Each structure stands twice: as structure tokens, then as C-alpha cells.
Amino acid sequence: MTDQTSDDGRRAELTANLRQVRDRIERACVAAGRPPEAVTLTAVTKTYPASDVLLLAGLGVLDVAENKDQEAAAKAAEARAAGVRLRWHFVGQLQRNKAKSVATYADVIESVDSLRLTTALDRAVAAVRDEPLEVLVQVSLDGDPDRGGAAGDDLWRVTDAVASSDGLRLGGLMAVAPLGWEAGRAFERLAELAGRLTTAHPGATTVSAGMSGDLEAAVLHGATHVRIGTSLLGMRNSLR
Ligand SMILES: *Cc1c(COP(=O)(O)O)cnc(C)c1O
């Protein structure tokens, strides 16, 4: 993809997709009576090359999300080598033995859902970073343990542990609408939990919710960040 013609073609495609996604966000904000700048677009670039990350950065998309450590580390290194400063979000299930690696390049980890991972990340930060790492605690809205996220009282145990870790800064919550749930119901429930969180931790105002298929419902229910892959970059080959 270093060929100039195909690069121009891809830039045109991403430009058109970005305009549509920004329009959708803006219309959803108007419908919700929220200012458009209340919602940050995060591009989920998993499975797509670093060249796409750089093209999107050129179009003003500076928040980028990945869900696999190896792939994310390589793209972050390419962007850094190109002199492009981005905010890297990690949104995948994270194994504790990857905590150190992710802590070197990530700006936000959105998928923290256990006390053990919280401890591992706090230690990793002490080893490899000068500044605290922002963490969103992932909520499981249906309590299904296989799909990641903390549910019930576990959620508050994890948020409190993150908030009291020297190396971590509690930013807020992240969730994916459970399979088979109507998105509005999912994000309404998330908004209730986010309200409870800010009562205990007033600075933890981030609500990361909404993907290509349900960003409107997420914005209606107060998402501050939407995570968009398919609508921006195209269909992925795998189910990731
Ligand atoms: C892949 C992914 C997205 C983006 O999903 P799309 O439907 O492609 O927009 C958002 N959030 C998480 C956690 C993901 O893994």
C-alpha cells in the first residue's frame, strides 16, 4: 500500500466514510440535545494496516483502538516512527503477562475487568511508565463471563481498586451491547451505572459505548466515546 495511486484511493474512501460517521454522530447529538464535541470518535483499526492509521490521523482522527497487543505495539511503533502522535486505546481482553507491553504504548486501557488485571497493570506502570495510565473498567451488562467485563458488585470492587492504584487513573466505564439485547436497553443500563460511578468518583466521566451498528443509541444515552471500526474502515475478514 505504498503505491501512491492506491494510497490516494484509500484516502478518498476513508474521507467519505469519515464524513458519514461524523454526520451520524452529529445527528445523534442533535437528537439527544448534546453538543457534537461531547462525543469523541475512536477509530477501531484492528486488522487494518498502519497506513490506514496514518491516513486517518491526516484526516484528524487521533484516537485509535486495537484489541491485540502484538498488532497494536507494531502499529504504535510505526506511527511513532512517522512522527504522528496518537491516543492509543486498548479494547481487547488483556492477559496479565501482556500488561507491561501494553503499558508502554497505550494511553487508555478500556478493558480492565478484574482485580488481578488491575494489580498487574499498576505494577507494569511502575516498571515502564513515568505517568499514570488511564483505565476504563469494562462492564458486562448481561453478566456473561465469557465476553469480558465485570458485573454486579465486582464492577465496584474493580473501579475502587483502579481509583486507589498509584499508577492508574480511573477514567470511567466501557461496554459492548450484549448479543440479543436491544442497544437502547443496554446503554440505558450503562448510563445508570455511569451515574453511580461519578457519584463515588466525580472525575470518572468517560462512557465508551457504541460501535458501527449502535452508535446512535449510545450517543442518546450519554456515550462520550464511540468506537467505530466497520463503518470507517470497511468490513473485516475475521469476526474480530
Ligand atoms: C471491533 C470492536 C469495535 C468496533 O466494532 P465495529 O462494529 O466494527 O464498529 C468496538 N469495540 C470493541 C471492543 C471492538 O472489539
Ligand as a Chemical Component Dictionary entry (heavy atoms), coordinates in Angstrom:
data_LIG
# 
_chem_comp.id                   LIG 
_chem_comp.type                 NON-POLYMER 
_chem_comp.pdbx_formal_charge   0 
_chem_comp.three_letter_code    LIG 
# 
loop_
_chem_comp_atom.comp_id 
_chem_comp_atom.atom_id 
_chem_comp_atom.alt_atom_id 
_chem_comp_atom.type_symbol 
_chem_comp_atom.charge 
_chem_comp_atom.model_Cartn_x 
_chem_comp_atom.model_Cartn_y 
_chem_comp_atom.model_Cartn_z 
_chem_comp_atom.pdbx_ordinal 
LIG C1 C1 C 0 -14.125 -4.386 16.969 1  
LIG C2 C2 C 0 -14.605 -3.585 18.107 2  
LIG C3 C3 C 0 -15.325 -2.390 17.912 3  
LIG C4 C4 C 0 -15.723 -1.869 16.543 4  
LIG O1 O1 O 0 -16.796 -2.596 16.022 5  
LIG P1 P1 P 0 -17.474 -2.225 14.624 6  
LIG O2 O2 O 0 -18.774 -2.924 14.680 7  
LIG O3 O3 O 0 -16.583 -2.740 13.560 8  
LIG O4 O4 O 0 -17.615 -0.746 14.560 9  
LIG C5 C5 C 0 -15.699 -1.666 19.035 10 
LIG N1 N1 N 0 -15.401 -2.082 20.281 11 
LIG C6 C6 C 0 -14.714 -3.207 20.511 12 
LIG C7 C7 C 0 -14.429 -3.597 21.913 13 
LIG C8 C8 C 0 -14.301 -3.999 19.442 14 
LIG O5 O5 O 0 -13.630 -5.137 19.690 15 
# 
loop_
_chem_comp_bond.comp_id 
_chem_comp_bond.atom_id_1 
_chem_comp_bond.atom_id_2 
_chem_comp_bond.value_order 
_chem_comp_bond.pdbx_ordinal 
LIG C1 C2 SING 1  
LIG C2 C3 SING 2  
LIG C2 C8 DOUB 3  
LIG C3 C4 SING 4  
LIG C3 C5 DOUB 5  
LIG C4 O1 SING 6  
LIG O1 P1 SING 7  
LIG P1 O2 DOUB 8  
LIG P1 O3 SING 9  
LIG P1 O4 SING 10 
LIG C5 N1 SING 11 
LIG N1 C6 DOUB 12 
LIG C6 C7 SING 13 
LIG C6 C8 SING 14 
LIG C8 O5 SING 15 
# 
